[in-house]
Amino acid sequence: MTGDIVFIRGGGDIATGIAHKLYRCGFRVLVLEIEWPTVVRRKVSFAQAIFDGETVVEGVKAVKVTNEEEIFMSWNKGCVPVLIDSQLNILEKIKPDILVDSILAKRNLGTNKTMAPITIGVGPGFKAGEDVHVVVETNRGHNLGKLIFDGSAEPDTKIPQEVMGYTSERVLRAPCDGIIENIFDIGDHVSKGQIVAYVNGEPVKALIDGIIRGLIMNNTLVNKGLKIGDIDPRAVVEYCFTISDKARAVGGGVLEAILYFKTIRGSF
């Protein structure tokens, strides 16, 4: 694989949708993660390779790497390398053509325009033209996936997507600080009132009927109020193991941004 090098900060489900699309378009993608990512949609997140050594999302394999040599080996084998490097130390050894910040922290955790010829901020927390060259909108609705060349993305609504009339009821949150003990797993059907997990002995109950689409890995240390899972009332098992419509749309926006700078205006 000899395409342009893209660093993607974050390996959650949205970042994975971006990485997956760019990989399939011929880019050499490196995912940068923290040491203990708290990933809810584990089955469609390249970050899971941090724990399992490797993971596969819709036919694309991601593998955990620890150094520059292993990164290039992964690319040569047609894989997406995943590196623990929240401080971007790898920039001292490999210079990317594009850098995408898709941590989705709702604030900028240090990305700036000097890091690559093309820098892209995903979601709120970035100002196009100052922090990054372009921002991609992540709020669902008319502007999802839109490129923003001046200004910022819409602020976080803190309201989950409505599915069959349900919004916040779909989300499972930690009732207290502690270690999570999962009773069910992703892909399992649950009924309203059923205990899905415990946190330090306190139950986490399903608020609706549906299927567990996402659930933080067992034995993870969580904080009170943290989103630890979500329930999909549509109860379609396939949705638990495939990239979401939102991730595909955002990934398309990122791809458009790259092609815009490379072919319309020329790379920086």
C-alpha positions in Angstrom: 0.0 0.0 0.0 1.6 3.3 -1.1 -1.2 5.9 -0.8 -1.0 9.1 1.2 -0.5 8.7 5.0 -3.4 9.7 7.2 -3.2 9.9 11.0 -6.6 9.6 12.7 -6.8 10.6 16.4 -9.4 8.3 18.0 -10.5 4.8 17.3 -14.2 4.8 18.3 -17.1 4.0 16.0 -17.1 7.4 14.2 -13.4 7.5 13.8 -13.5 3.9 12.6 -16.1 4.8 10.0 -13.7 7.4 8.7 -10.6 5.1 8.8 -12.5 2.3 7.1 -13.6 4.6 4.2 -10.2 6.1 3.7 -8.5 2.7 3.9 -10.8 1.4 1.1 -10.0 4.5 -0.9 -6.3 3.6 -0.9 -4.9 5.8 2.0 -2.4 4.5 4.5 -4.3 5.0 7.8 -2.8 5.1 11.3 -5.2 5.2 14.2 -3.9 6.9 17.4 -5.5 6.0 20.7 -5.1 6.3 24.4 -3.9 3.5 26.6 -7.4 2.6 28.0 -10.1 3.7 25.5 -13.6 3.5 26.8 -15.4 2.3 23.7 -19.1 1.7 23.7 -19.6 0.3 20.2 -16.7 -2.1 20.5 -17.7 -4.4 17.6 -17.2 -1.6 15.1 -14.3 0.3 16.7 -10.7 -0.2 15.7 -9.8 0.9 19.2 -10.6 -2.6 20.3 -7.3 -3.8 18.8 -5.7 -2.1 21.8 -7.1 -4.8 24.0 -7.4 -7.8 21.7 -4.3 -7.3 19.5 -6.4 -7.1 16.4 -10.0 -6.6 15.3 -12.0 -6.7 12.1 -14.7 -4.3 11.1 -16.6 -5.0 7.8 -13.7 -7.0 6.4 -10.9 -4.5 7.3 -8.4 -5.7 9.9 -6.8 -3.4 12.4 -3.8 -4.5 14.4 -2.1 -3.1 17.5 1.4 -1.8 16.9 4.1 -0.3 19.1 6.6 1.3 16.8 7.4 2.8 13.4 8.6 -0.5 11.9 5.4 -2.3 12.9 3.3 0.5 11.4 4.9 0.1 7.9 4.7 -3.7 8.3 0.9 -3.4 8.9 0.5 -1.2 5.9 2.4 -3.6 3.7 0.1 -6.4 4.9 -3.0 -4.4 4.1 -4.0 -3.7 7.7 -4.8 -0.6 9.7 -2.3 -0.1 12.5 -3.5 1.2 15.9 -0.9 2.9 18.1 -1.1 4.1 21.7 0.1 7.6 21.3 -2.2 10.3 22.7 0.7 12.9 22.6 1.4 12.4 18.9 5.0 11.4 19.5 4.9 9.5 16.2 5.1 12.8 14.4 8.8 12.9 15.1 9.3 9.8 13.0 6.5 9.8 10.4 5.1 12.9 8.7 1.5 12.4 7.6 -0.1 14.0 4.6 -3.4 14.4 6.4 -4.3 14.5 10.1 -7.9 13.9 11.2 -8.9 14.6 14.8 -12.0 12.4 15.5 -11.6 12.0 19.3 -15.0 13.6 19.6 -14.1 15.2 23.0 -16.2 18.3 22.1 -13.0 20.3 22.6 -9.6 20.4 20.9 -7.1 18.3 22.7 -4.0 19.7 21.0 -4.5 19.4 17.2 -3.2 22.3 15.1 -2.6 23.1 11.5 1.2 22.6 11.7 0.8 18.9 12.2 0.1 18.0 8.5 -0.5 19.7 5.2 -4.2 19.0 5.6 -5.8 18.9 9.0 -9.4 18.1 9.7 -11.4 18.5 12.9 -14.5 16.3 13.3 -17.3 17.7 15.3 -17.4 20.6 17.8 -14.3 22.0 19.5 -12.4 23.2 16.4 -12.4 26.4 14.5 -11.8 26.1 10.8 -9.0 28.3 9.6 -7.5 28.5 13.0 -7.2 25.1 14.7 -7.6 23.1 11.5 -8.1 23.6 7.8 -11.6 22.3 7.8 -14.2 21.0 10.2 -16.8 18.2 9.4 -20.2 18.5 11.0 -21.3 15.6 13.2 -24.7 16.6 14.4 -27.5 14.6 12.8 -29.8 16.5 10.5 -29.6 18.5 7.3 -25.9 19.4 7.8 -24.5 16.0 8.8 -21.1 15.5 7.0 -21.0 19.1 5.8 -17.6 20.8 5.4 -17.1 24.0 7.4 -14.3 26.2 6.1 -15.0 29.2 8.4 -16.2 28.7 12.0 -17.1 25.7 14.0 -19.5 22.7 14.0 -22.8 22.9 15.8 -22.5 22.5 19.6 -23.2 19.2 21.1 -27.0 18.8 21.8 -26.4 16.1 24.5 -29.5 14.5 23.2 -29.1 11.0 21.6 -30.5 10.3 18.2 -34.2 9.6 18.2 -35.0 6.0 17.3 -38.6 4.9 17.2 -39.5 7.8 19.5 -36.8 7.1 22.1 -33.8 9.3 22.8 -32.2 9.4 26.3 -34.0 6.2 27.2 -31.7 4.3 24.8 -28.5 5.2 26.7 -27.1 3.2 29.6 -25.1 5.2 32.2 -23.0 4.3 35.1 -25.0 4.8 38.4 -21.8 5.3 40.4 -18.0 5.2 40.1 -16.6 1.7 40.0 -15.9 -1.4 37.9 -18.5 -2.6 35.4 -19.7 -6.2 35.5 -21.6 -7.0 32.3 -24.5 -9.5 32.5 -25.4 -9.2 28.8 -23.2 -8.5 25.7 -23.5 -6.6 22.5 -26.1 -8.3 20.2 -28.2 -9.6 23.1 -31.9 -8.8 23.3 -33.1 -7.2 26.6 -36.5 -6.2 28.0 -37.4 -3.0 29.9 -36.3 -3.4 33.5 -33.8 -6.2 32.9 -30.4 -5.7 34.6 -27.8 -5.3 31.9 -24.8 -4.8 34.1 -23.6 -3.9 37.6 -21.3 -1.1 38.7 -19.9 -1.7 42.1 -22.9 -3.9 42.8 -25.4 -1.2 41.7 -27.6 -2.4 38.8 -27.9 -0.8 35.4 -31.3 -1.5 34.0 -32.7 -1.3 30.5 -35.2 1.5 30.2 -36.7 0.1 26.9 -37.0 -3.2 25.0 -34.4 -3.7 22.3 -31.0 -5.0 21.5 -27.7 -4.0 23.1 -25.9 -2.2 20.3 -23.0 -1.0 22.4 -21.5 -1.8 25.8 -18.2 -0.9 27.4 -15.9 -3.8 27.9 -16.3 -5.9 31.1 -14.2 -4.9 34.1 -13.7 -1.3 32.9 -13.3 1.4 35.5 -16.1 3.9 34.9 -17.3 7.2 36.5 -20.8 8.0 37.6 -22.9 9.3 34.7 -20.6 7.9 32.0 -22.3 6.4 28.9 -21.6 2.7 29.2 -23.9 1.3 26.6 -26.9 1.9 24.3 -30.0 -0.1 23.4 -31.5 -0.1 19.9 -35.3 -0.5 19.9 -35.2 -1.6 16.3 -33.6 -4.9 17.5 -31.7 -5.6 14.3 -28.7 -7.6 15.1 -26.8 -6.6 12.0 -26.7 -2.9 13.2 -24.6 -4.0 16.2 -21.8 -5.2 14.0 -21.8 -2.8 11.1 -20.7 0.8 10.6 -23.6 3.3 11.3 -25.1 5.7 8.9 -23.7 8.6 10.8 -20.1 7.2 10.7 -20.4 6.6 7.0 -21.7 10.2 6.4 -18.9 11.7 8.5 -16.4 9.5 6.8 -17.7 10.7 3.4 -17.3 14.3 4.6 -13.6 13.7 5.6 -12.9 12.0 2.2 -14.5 15.0 0.4 -12.4 17.4 2.5 -9.2 15.6 1.5 -10.1 15.5 -2.2 -11.1 19.1 -2.1 -7.7 20.3 -0.8 -5.8 17.8 -3.0 -7.6 18.3 -6.3 -9.4 21.6 -6.2 -7.0 23.8 -4.3 -4.0 21.6 -4.2 -2.5 20.2 -0.9 -0.8 22.8 1.3 
